[in-house]
Amino acid sequence: ADMAVRIGKRLISRSMLDYISLDDDVEVRRIQVGGKLVGATVQELNVRQVYGINVIAVERDHQTNVEFSPQYRFSGEEIIAVIGKIDKIDRFEQDIQQ
């Protein structure tokens, strides 16, 4: 059943790589940087205020950085880990792909 849910989520989202489901409809989700994220800084995206989610890690070249500055600029070669309510993460993913 878990594998069916994972496959379904991957088919729906072009940018989601993996997720961990927590209680109360909260997930930690790994998302490939692309679309509107490329060239933007963490601060410019303002995901906490706009979407109610938090970027908790930036992965690049098999290294995970959890101590990045608000001025960190995405190049498109990263994967971000975000945490938040599932519906808010879904909205964020839809918006960045447009």
DSSP file (Angstrom, degrees, kcal/mol; ACC not computed):
  #  RESIDUE AA STRUCTURE BP1 BP2  ACC     N-H-->O    O-->H-N    N-H-->O    O-->H-N    TCO  KAPPA ALPHA  PHI   PSI    X-CA   Y-CA   Z-CA
    1    1 A A     >        0   0    0      0, 0.0     4,-1.9     0, 0.0     5,-0.2   0.000 360.0 360.0 360.0 -42.2    0.0    0.0    0.0
    2    2 A D  H  >  +     0   0    0      1,-0.2     4,-2.3     2,-0.2     5,-0.2   0.911 360.0  50.6 -62.3 -42.2    2.8    2.4    0.9
    3    3 A M  H  > S+     0   0    0      1,-0.2     4,-2.5     2,-0.2    -1,-0.2   0.875 107.4  53.8 -64.4 -37.5    4.5    1.7   -2.5
    4    4 A A  H  > S+     0   0    0      2,-0.2     4,-2.3     1,-0.2    -1,-0.2   0.899 109.5  48.0 -63.4 -40.7    1.3    2.4   -4.3
    5    5 A V  H  X S+     0   0    0     -4,-1.9     4,-2.6     2,-0.2    -2,-0.2   0.922 111.6  50.4 -65.6 -44.0    1.0    5.8   -2.6
    6    6 A R  H  X S+     0   0    0     -4,-2.3     4,-2.1     1,-0.2    -2,-0.2   0.923 112.0  46.8 -60.3 -45.6    4.6    6.7   -3.4
    7    7 A I  H  X S+     0   0    0     -4,-2.5     4,-2.1     1,-0.2    -1,-0.2   0.919 112.0  51.3 -63.9 -43.0    4.2    5.8   -7.1
    8    8 A G  H  X S+     0   0    0     -4,-2.3     4,-1.8     1,-0.2    -2,-0.2   0.916 109.9  48.9 -60.1 -44.9    1.0    7.8   -7.3
    9    9 A K  H  X S+     0   0    0     -4,-2.6     4,-2.2     1,-0.2    -1,-0.2   0.891 110.7  50.7 -63.5 -39.3    2.6   10.9   -5.7
   10   10 A R  H  < S+     0   0    0     -4,-2.1    -1,-0.2     1,-0.2    -2,-0.2   0.863 108.7  51.9 -67.6 -34.8    5.5   10.7   -8.1
   11   11 A L  H  < S+     0   0    0     -4,-2.1    -1,-0.2     1,-0.2    -2,-0.2   0.860 112.4  46.0 -68.5 -34.6    3.2   10.4  -11.1
   12   12 A I  H  < S+     0   0    0     -4,-1.8     2,-0.5    -5,-0.2    -2,-0.2   0.878 112.1  53.9 -74.5 -39.5    1.3   13.5  -10.0
   13   13 A S     <  -     0   0    0     -4,-2.2    -1,-0.1    -5,-0.2    81,-0.0  -0.853  58.0-166.9-106.1 128.7    4.4   15.6   -9.2
   14   14 A R  S    S+     0   0    0     -2,-0.5    -1,-0.1     1,-0.1    -4,-0.1   0.716  91.8  38.9 -80.1 -21.3    7.1   16.2  -11.7
   15   15 A S  S    S+     0   0    0     16,-0.1    17,-2.9    19,-0.0     2,-0.3   0.624  86.2 104.8-107.6 -14.7    9.5   17.6   -9.2
   16   16 A M  E     +A   31   0A   0     15,-0.2    15,-0.2    -7,-0.2     3,-0.1  -0.508  35.7 174.0 -73.3 132.0    9.0   15.5   -6.0
   17   17 A L  E     -     0   0A   0     13,-3.1     2,-0.3     1,-0.4    -1,-0.2   0.774  62.8 -22.3-103.2 -38.6   11.7   13.0   -5.4
   18   18 A D  E     -A   30   0A   0     12,-1.0    12,-2.8     2,-0.0    -1,-0.4  -0.972  56.9-162.1-164.2 166.4   10.8   11.5   -2.0
   19   19 A Y  E     -A   29   0A   0     -2,-0.3     2,-0.4    10,-0.2    10,-0.2  -0.988  14.4-145.4-154.5 159.6    8.7   12.3    1.1
   20   20 A I  E     -A   28   0A   0      8,-2.5     8,-2.3    -2,-0.3     2,-0.5  -0.995  23.6-141.8-126.8 123.3    8.2   11.3    4.7
   21   21 A S  E     -A   27   0A   0     -2,-0.4     6,-0.2     6,-0.2     2,-0.2  -0.733  21.8-177.8 -89.2 129.6    4.7   11.5    6.0
   22   22 A L        -     0   0    0      4,-3.6     4,-0.5    -2,-0.5     3,-0.4  -0.511  37.2 -69.7-110.7-177.3    4.2   12.7    9.6
   23   23 A D  S >  S+     0   0    0      1,-0.2     3,-0.9    -2,-0.2    -1,-0.2  -0.242 109.4  30.9 -69.7 164.1    1.1   13.1   11.7
   24   24 A D  T 3  S-     0   0    0      1,-0.2    -1,-0.2    61,-0.0     3,-0.1   0.829 131.7 -62.5  58.2  40.1   -1.7   15.7   11.0
   25   25 A D  T 3  S+     0   0    0     -3,-0.4    61,-2.7     1,-0.2     2,-0.4   0.826  97.5 141.7  58.5  35.2   -1.2   15.8    7.2
   26   26 A V  E <   - B   0  85A   0     -3,-0.9    -4,-3.6    -4,-0.5     2,-0.3  -0.889  26.1-177.9-108.4 138.9    2.4   17.1    7.5
   27   27 A E  E     -AB  21  84A   0     57,-2.6    57,-1.8    -2,-0.4     2,-0.5  -0.951  29.0-142.7-131.9 153.5    5.2   15.9    5.2
   28   28 A V  E     -AB  20  83A   0     -8,-2.3    -8,-2.5    -2,-0.3     2,-0.4  -0.988  36.9-173.6-104.7 123.5    8.9   16.4    4.7
   29   29 A R  E     -AB  19  82A   0     53,-2.7    53,-2.7    -2,-0.5     2,-0.5  -0.967  24.0-143.0-128.7 136.7    9.3   16.4    0.9
   30   30 A R  E     -AB  18  81A   0    -12,-2.8   -13,-3.1    -2,-0.4   -12,-1.0  -0.857  26.0-174.1 -95.5 127.2   12.4   16.5   -1.3
   31   31 A I  E     -AB  16  80A   0     49,-3.0    49,-2.8    -2,-0.5     2,-0.3  -0.980  25.8-122.6-128.9 131.6   11.8   18.6   -4.4
   32   32 A Q  E     - B   0  79A   0    -17,-2.9     2,-0.3    -2,-0.4    47,-0.2  -0.562  35.0-117.7 -70.0 129.9   14.1   19.0   -7.4
   33   33 A V        +     0   0    0     45,-2.5     2,-0.3    -2,-0.3    -1,-0.1  -0.526  61.9 116.6 -70.6 132.4   14.9   22.7   -7.9
   34   34 A G    >   +     0   0    0     -2,-0.3     3,-2.1    43,-0.1     4,-0.2  -0.952  45.7  33.1-173.1-175.8   13.6   24.0  -11.2
   35   35 A G  G >  S+     0   0    0     -2,-0.3     3,-1.0     1,-0.3    62,-0.2  -0.241 124.6   1.6  55.6-128.8   11.1   26.4  -12.8
   36   36 A K  G 3  S+     0   0    0     60,-2.3    -1,-0.3     1,-0.2    61,-0.1   0.619 125.2  68.4 -68.1 -14.2   10.6   29.6  -10.8
   37   37 A L  G X  S+     0   0    0     -3,-2.1     3,-2.1    59,-0.3    37,-0.4   0.833  73.9  99.9 -75.0 -31.0   13.2   28.6   -8.2
   38   38 A V  T <  S+     0   0    0     -3,-1.0    37,-0.2     1,-0.3     3,-0.1  -0.364  97.0   7.1 -63.3 124.4   16.2   28.8  -10.5
   39   39 A G  T 3  S+     0   0    0     35,-3.4    -1,-0.3     1,-0.3     2,-0.2   0.277 105.5 113.9  88.9 -10.0   18.0   32.1   -9.9
   40   40 A A    <   -     0   0    0     -3,-2.1    34,-2.6    -4,-0.1    -1,-0.3  -0.585  60.5-130.2 -92.2 155.3   15.9   33.0   -6.8
   41   41 A T  B  >  -E   73   0B   0     32,-0.2     4,-2.0    -2,-0.2    32,-0.2  -0.617  24.2-112.6 -96.6 163.6   17.1   33.3   -3.3
   42   42 A V  H  > S+     0   0    0     30,-1.5     4,-1.5    27,-0.3     5,-0.5   0.912 120.1  50.3 -57.9 -43.1   15.5   31.7   -0.2
   43   43 A Q  H  4 S+     0   0    0     27,-2.8    -1,-0.2     1,-0.2    28,-0.1   0.904 107.9  51.6 -65.3 -42.6   14.6   35.2    1.0
   44   44 A E  H  4 S+     0   0    0     26,-0.3    -1,-0.2     1,-0.2    -2,-0.2   0.869 107.8  52.9 -62.9 -36.7   13.0   36.2   -2.3
   45   45 A L  H  < S-     0   0    0     -4,-2.0    -1,-0.2    -8,-0.1    -2,-0.2   0.852  82.1-169.0 -69.1 -34.2   10.8   33.1   -2.4
   46   46 A N     X  +     0   0    0     -4,-1.5     4,-2.7    -5,-0.2     3,-0.4   0.868  15.4 169.3  49.5  45.3    9.5   33.9    1.1
   47   47 A V  H  >> +     0   0    0     -5,-0.5     4,-2.0     1,-0.2     6,-1.4   0.782  67.2  60.0 -64.0 -27.9    7.9   30.4    1.3
   48   48 A R  H  >5S+     0   0    0      4,-0.2     4,-0.5     3,-0.2    -1,-0.2   0.932 115.2  33.3 -65.9 -43.9    7.1   30.6    5.0
   49   49 A Q  H  45S+     0   0    0     -3,-0.4    -2,-0.2     2,-0.1    -1,-0.2   0.900 126.2  40.2 -77.7 -41.7    4.9   33.7    4.5
   50   50 A V  H  <5S+     0   0    0     -4,-2.7    -3,-0.2    -5,-0.2    -2,-0.2   0.899 135.4  13.1 -77.0 -41.4    3.5   32.8    1.0
   51   51 A Y  H  <5S-     0   0    0     -4,-2.0    -3,-0.2    -5,-0.3    -2,-0.1   0.595  91.5-121.8-114.6 -14.8    3.0   29.1    1.4
   52   52 A G  S  <<S+     0   0    0     -5,-1.1    33,-0.4    -4,-0.5     2,-0.3   0.768  75.4 113.0  75.4  24.7    3.3   28.3    5.1
   53   53 A I        -     0   0    0     -6,-1.4     2,-0.4    31,-0.1    -1,-0.3  -0.805  57.1-135.2-122.5 167.2    6.1   25.8    4.6
   54   54 A N  E     -C   83   0A   0     29,-2.2    29,-2.2    -2,-0.3     2,-0.7  -0.976   9.9-135.0-126.7 138.0    9.8   25.9    5.5
   55   55 A V  E     +C   82   0A   0     -2,-0.4    27,-0.3    27,-0.2     3,-0.1  -0.822  29.3 173.4 -84.4 119.1   12.9   25.0    3.5
   56   56 A I  E     +     0   0A   0     25,-3.1     2,-0.3    -2,-0.7    26,-0.2   0.588  57.3  13.0-107.9 -13.3   14.9   22.9    5.9
   57   57 A A  E     -C   81   0A   0     24,-1.3    24,-2.4    10,-0.1     2,-0.4  -0.987  52.1-150.5-160.5 152.6   17.8   21.7    3.7
   58   58 A V  E     -CD  80  65A   0      7,-2.2     7,-2.9    -2,-0.3     2,-0.4  -0.996  18.4-160.8-125.8 124.3   19.5   22.2    0.4
   59   59 A E  E     +CD  79  64A   0     20,-3.6    20,-2.1    -2,-0.4     2,-0.3  -0.888  18.6 159.4-108.9 134.7   21.2   19.2   -1.2
   60   60 A R  E >   - D   0  63A   0      3,-2.5     3,-1.3    -2,-0.4    18,-0.1  -0.955  66.8  -2.1-153.5 134.2   23.9   19.6   -3.9
   61   61 A D  T 3  S-     0   0    0     16,-0.4     3,-0.1    -2,-0.3    17,-0.1   0.884 129.2 -55.9  52.6  43.7   26.6   17.2   -5.1
   62   62 A H  T 3  S+     0   0    0      1,-0.2     2,-0.4     0, 0.0    -1,-0.3   0.728 114.9 115.6  63.2  24.7   25.6   14.6   -2.5
   63   63 A Q  E <   -D   60   0A   0     -3,-1.3    -3,-2.5     2,-0.0     2,-0.5  -0.986  55.6-146.8-124.2 136.5   26.0   17.1    0.4
   64   64 A T  E     -D   59   0A   0     -2,-0.4     2,-0.6    -5,-0.2    -5,-0.2  -0.894  10.1-164.9-106.3 125.4   23.2   18.3    2.6
   65   65 A N  E     +D   58   0A   0     -7,-2.9    -7,-2.2    -2,-0.5     3,-0.2  -0.939  19.4 166.5-111.8 118.7   23.4   21.8    3.9
   66   66 A V  S    S+     0   0    0     -2,-0.6     2,-0.1    -9,-0.2    -1,-0.1   0.364  72.8  65.2-107.9   1.8   21.0   22.8    6.8
   67   67 A E        +     0   0    0     -9,-0.1     2,-0.3     2,-0.0    -1,-0.2  -0.481  69.0 143.8-122.0  60.0   22.8   26.0    7.6
   68   68 A F        -     0   0    0     -3,-0.2     0, 0.0    -2,-0.1     0, 0.0  -0.690  46.4-117.7 -99.3 152.8   22.2   28.1    4.4
   69   69 A S    >   -     0   0    0     -2,-0.3     3,-1.9     1,-0.1   -27,-0.3  -0.429  23.5-112.1 -86.4 161.5   21.7   31.9    4.4
   70   70 A P  T 3  S+     0   0    0      0, 0.0   -27,-2.8     0, 0.0   -26,-0.3   0.712 118.4  61.3 -62.7 -18.5   18.5   33.6    3.3
   71   71 A Q  T 3  S+     0   0    0    -29,-0.2     2,-0.2   -30,-0.2    -3,-0.0   0.402  72.3 129.2 -89.1   2.4   20.6   35.0    0.4
   72   72 A Y    <   -     0   0    0     -3,-1.9   -30,-1.5   -31,-0.1     2,-0.5  -0.414  50.1-148.4 -60.3 126.2   21.4   31.5   -0.9
   73   73 A R  B     -E   41   0B   0    -32,-0.2   -32,-0.2    -2,-0.2     2,-0.2  -0.876   8.1-129.9-105.6 127.3   20.6   31.5   -4.7
   74   74 A F        -     0   0    0    -34,-2.6   -35,-3.4    -2,-0.5   -34,-0.1  -0.527  19.0-173.8 -76.7 136.4   19.3   28.4   -6.3
   75   75 A S        -     0   0    0     -2,-0.2    -1,-0.1   -37,-0.2   -37,-0.1   0.602  48.9-105.4-104.0 -15.8   21.1   27.3   -9.5
   76   76 A G  S    S+     0   0    0    -39,-0.1   -38,-0.1   -42,-0.1    -2,-0.1   0.352 103.7  91.1 104.3  -4.1   18.8   24.4  -10.6
   77   77 A E  S    S+     0   0    0    -45,-0.1   -16,-0.4     2,-0.0     2,-0.2   0.300  72.7  89.6-101.8   8.0   21.3   21.7   -9.6
   78   78 A E        -     0   0    0    -18,-0.1   -45,-2.5   -17,-0.1     2,-0.4  -0.555  62.0-145.2-104.5 165.8   19.9   21.4   -6.1
   79   79 A I  E     -BC  32  59A   0    -20,-2.1   -20,-3.6   -47,-0.2     2,-0.4  -0.994  20.7-153.6-121.9 134.2   17.3   19.4   -4.3
   80   80 A I  E     -BC  31  58A   0    -49,-2.8   -49,-3.0    -2,-0.4     2,-0.5  -0.848   5.9-145.9-108.9 148.9   15.4   21.1   -1.4
   81   81 A A  E     -BC  30  57A   0    -24,-2.4   -25,-3.1    -2,-0.4   -24,-1.3  -0.961  23.6-177.6-108.9 125.9   13.8   19.5    1.6
   82   82 A V  E     -BC  29  55A   0    -53,-2.7   -53,-2.7    -2,-0.5     2,-0.4  -0.872  13.1-155.2-121.2 155.9   10.6   21.3    2.7
   83   83 A I  E     +BC  28  54A   0    -29,-2.2   -29,-2.2    -2,-0.3     2,-0.3  -0.992  39.5  93.5-130.4 140.1    8.3   20.6    5.6
   84   84 A G  E    S-B   27   0A   0    -57,-1.8   -57,-2.6    -2,-0.4   -31,-0.1  -0.968  73.7 -35.6 167.3-176.8    4.7   21.6    5.9
   85   85 A K  E  >  -B   26   0A   0    -33,-0.4     4,-2.2    -2,-0.3     3,-0.5  -0.428  56.8-120.6 -66.7 142.5    1.1   20.6    5.4
   86   86 A I  H  > S+     0   0    0    -61,-2.7     4,-2.6     1,-0.2     5,-0.2   0.884 110.7  51.1 -55.1 -45.9    0.6   18.4    2.4
   87   87 A D  H  > S+     0   0    0    -62,-0.2     4,-1.9     1,-0.2    -1,-0.2   0.849 110.7  49.3 -64.6 -33.3   -1.9   20.8    0.6
   88   88 A K  H  > S+     0   0    0     -3,-0.5     4,-2.1     2,-0.2    -1,-0.2   0.878 111.4  48.1 -73.6 -37.9    0.5   23.8    1.1
   89   89 A I  H  X S+     0   0    0     -4,-2.2     4,-2.7     2,-0.2    -2,-0.2   0.907 110.3  53.2 -66.8 -40.7    3.5   21.8   -0.3
   90   90 A D  H  X S+     0   0    0     -4,-2.6     4,-2.3    -5,-0.2    -2,-0.2   0.919 109.5  48.2 -58.4 -44.4    1.3   20.7   -3.3
   91   91 A R  H  X S+     0   0    0     -4,-1.9     4,-2.5     2,-0.2    -1,-0.2   0.907 110.5  51.7 -64.0 -42.0    0.4   24.4   -4.0
   92   92 A F  H  X S+     0   0    0     -4,-2.1     4,-2.3     2,-0.2    -2,-0.2   0.935 110.3  48.7 -58.8 -48.0    4.1   25.4   -3.8
   93   93 A E  H  X S+     0   0    0     -4,-2.7     4,-1.2     1,-0.2    -2,-0.2   0.904 111.7  49.0 -61.0 -42.1    5.1   22.6   -6.2
   94   94 A Q  H  X S+     0   0    0     -4,-2.3     4,-0.7     1,-0.2     3,-0.3   0.920 111.9  49.3 -63.5 -43.3    2.3   23.6   -8.7
   95   95 A D  H >< S+     0   0    0     -4,-2.5     3,-0.7     1,-0.2    -2,-0.2   0.886 109.4  50.3 -65.5 -40.0    3.3   27.3   -8.5
   96   96 A I  H 3< S+     0   0    0     -4,-2.3   -60,-2.3     1,-0.2   -59,-0.3   0.741 106.8  55.6 -74.0 -20.4    7.0   26.7   -9.1
   97   97 A Q  H 3<        0   0    0     -4,-1.2    -1,-0.2    -3,-0.3    -2,-0.2   0.649 360.0 360.0 -84.6 -15.4    6.4   24.6  -12.1
   98   98 A Q    <<        0   0    0     -3,-0.7    -1,-0.2    -4,-0.7    -2,-0.1   0.478 360.0 360.0 -76.4 360.0    4.4   27.2  -14.0
